[in-house]
Amino acid sequence: MSLLVKICGLSTRETLDVALEGGADMVGFVFFPPSPRHISLGVARDLGSRAKGRAVKVALTVDADDATFENIIETLRPDMLQLHGKETVARLRDIKQKFGLPLMKALPVETASDLAGLPGYASVADRILFDARAPKDATRPGGLGAPFDWHVLENLDLDLPYMVSGGLHADNVAEAIRVTRAGGVDVSSGIESSPGVKDPEMIRAFIRAARATQELMAR
Ligand SMILES: O=C(O)c1ccccc1N[C@@H]1O[C@H](COP(=O)(O)O)[C@@H](O)[C@H]1O
């Protein structure tokens, strides 16, 4: 199966177009007010219609309530919900039953013990995203540009599709794919010139680097 590349934290038409034209499989939109990548519902409606049918639209939320999901779904029309907070397995079941969209659960990783909750989440999520665990005093649970020790996933045996994120950029994505054998990669900070400001050339370089790794590994 081919590697999935997700470009996350898009907030302008220009950078969304760069990601789509560069061949991103998934485009992510952040709905979390403390984030420098947070977008309003008006922007979500505009970018959502622009991306429709060109890539999988992913709505990133953090412990969102039902009303927030309803607003996001009505405006962005996402194909998938990314749950990046402390949502429980029961809450995932509830979200799936209420909104009927595929779920990608982000799991914070620092050490092997962080994988203990994986079987529960894998029983309801459609995809797992392994992301670096944020420091306790961080203002957001992701999007901090810091990697985790990818070797924690080295012997992972998971039937569900999974992706890796956290501090990825064009120069380290090949190694991340090699070590984790992930079916997809997700990036935000590593394609920015400053927090929240996406850089077109960095987006293109990241997608190129990920695709080149995919080709090398297929040989
Ligand atoms: O991007 C954010 O601001 C954000 C806020 C809250 C939760 C997650 C967030 N970002 C996601 O975190 C990972 C790793 O990002 P990075 O490449 O290290 O910046 C990725 O999925 C982002 O979309």
The ligand as a Tripos MOL2 file, in Angstrom:
@<TRIPOS>MOLECULE
LIG
   23    24     1     0     0
SMALL
NO_CHARGES

@<TRIPOS>ATOM
      1 O1         -0.9020   21.8490   15.2820 O.co2     1 LIG1
      2 C1         -1.3460   22.1470   16.3910 C.2       1 LIG1
      3 O2         -1.2850   23.2950   16.8210 O.co2     1 LIG1
      4 C2         -1.9600   21.1050   17.2480 C.ar      1 LIG1
      5 C3         -2.7170   21.4890   18.3310 C.ar      1 LIG1
      6 C4         -3.2930   20.5450   19.1410 C.ar      1 LIG1
      7 C5         -3.1100   19.1890   18.8870 C.ar      1 LIG1
      8 C6         -2.3410   18.7870   17.8190 C.ar      1 LIG1
      9 C7         -1.7570   19.7130   16.9900 C.ar      1 LIG1
     10 N1         -0.9720   19.3510   15.9130 N.pl3     1 LIG1
     11 C8         -0.6810   18.0270   15.4840 C.3       1 LIG1
     12 O3          0.3760   17.4490   16.1990 O.3       1 LIG1
     13 C9          1.0930   16.5540   15.3660 C.3       1 LIG1
     14 C10         2.5650   16.8840   15.3480 C.3       1 LIG1
     15 O4          2.7950   18.1510   14.8570 O.3       1 LIG1
     16 P1          4.2730   18.7340   14.5180 P.3       1 LIG1
     17 O5          4.5930   18.2650   13.1230 O.co2     1 LIG1
     18 O6          5.2210   18.2240   15.5450 O.co2     1 LIG1
     19 O7          4.0970   20.2010   14.5680 O.co2     1 LIG1
     20 C11         0.4350   16.6540   14.0030 C.3       1 LIG1
     21 O8         -0.5850   15.7010   13.8700 O.3       1 LIG1
     22 C12        -0.1810   18.0040   14.0620 C.3       1 LIG1
     23 O9         -1.2160   18.1280   13.1680 O.3       1 LIG1
@<TRIPOS>BOND
     1     1     2 2
     2     2     3 1
     3     2     4 1
     4     4     5 ar
     5     4     9 ar
     6     5     6 ar
     7     6     7 ar
     8     7     8 ar
     9     8     9 ar
    10     9    10 1
    11    10    11 1
    12    11    12 1
    13    11    22 1
    14    12    13 1
    15    13    14 1
    16    13    20 1
    17    14    15 1
    18    15    16 1
    19    16    17 2
    20    16    18 1
    21    16    19 1
    22    20    21 1
    23    20    22 1
    24    22    23 1
@<TRIPOS>SUBSTRUCTURE
     1 LIG1         1 GROUP 0 **** ****
